[in-house]
Amino acid sequence: MISYDTPLSIVEQLRSRISHYISENNREWNNSAVWIDKMEFQNVIHLIIAMEREYLQFSADGCGC
C-alpha cells in the first residue's frame, strides 16, 4: 500500500529498481510487473508486485542444462 498522494514517478522508480534487480539476478528470476490494484476512499492505493521465478529443468544426470 502507498499513500494516495504518492507521485507516479515513485511507483515507476520502484518498478525500475525491481526490473534492474531481476536483470542482475536473471538466473533466479525471469520477469516482474507492478500494477495498481485498487484505491480506497482516495486515501490508499494498493499495488500488486509480481515476480516470476526462473524455472530450471534438470536432466537425469543432475545438470541444470
N, C-alpha and C positions, 0 to 999 in steps of 0.2 A: 504494500500500500504506500502511496505517496500523497502528499498534500495536493489539493485541487489547484492551488496556485503555483505548483512546480512548473517551471518552463519546459516546453517540449525539447529544448536543447539538452537538458539534463537527462531526459529519457533517451535521447539519441546518443548521448555520451555513454550511458550505461550499455546500450546495445552495441556500440562500437568497442567498448572495453571487453565485453563478453566475446564478441567476434574475434578480437585480437587474441584473447586467451585461447580460444578454440583453434585458431590458426597456428599458435605456438605449440599447442599440445595435440596436434592432429592424429597422433597415434591412439589417443584415448577418446577424443571427441570428434564428431562428424559435422554437426550443424547446430544452429541456435536461432531463436526468434524471441522478440519482445512484443507483446500485444497489450493493448488497453482492453481489459475485460469489462469493467463496468464502473460507473460513477455513482456515488451515494450522496444525495442531497447537496450536491456541489461542495462537499467537504473532503471527500476521499476518492482517489482513483485507484482501482485495483488493477495490478499488472499481472500478466501471465508471462513467466520466463521459462522458455522451453529449451532444453539442451539434449541433443541426440548423442547417445554413447556410441562409439565405434564398435562394430561387431567384428570380432576376429574369428575366423573359421580355422580350426586346427585340423591338420591332416592326421592320418593314422600313426605317423612317426612322431607326433607331438610338435611338429614345426608349424608355426603360425604363418605359413607362406601362402 
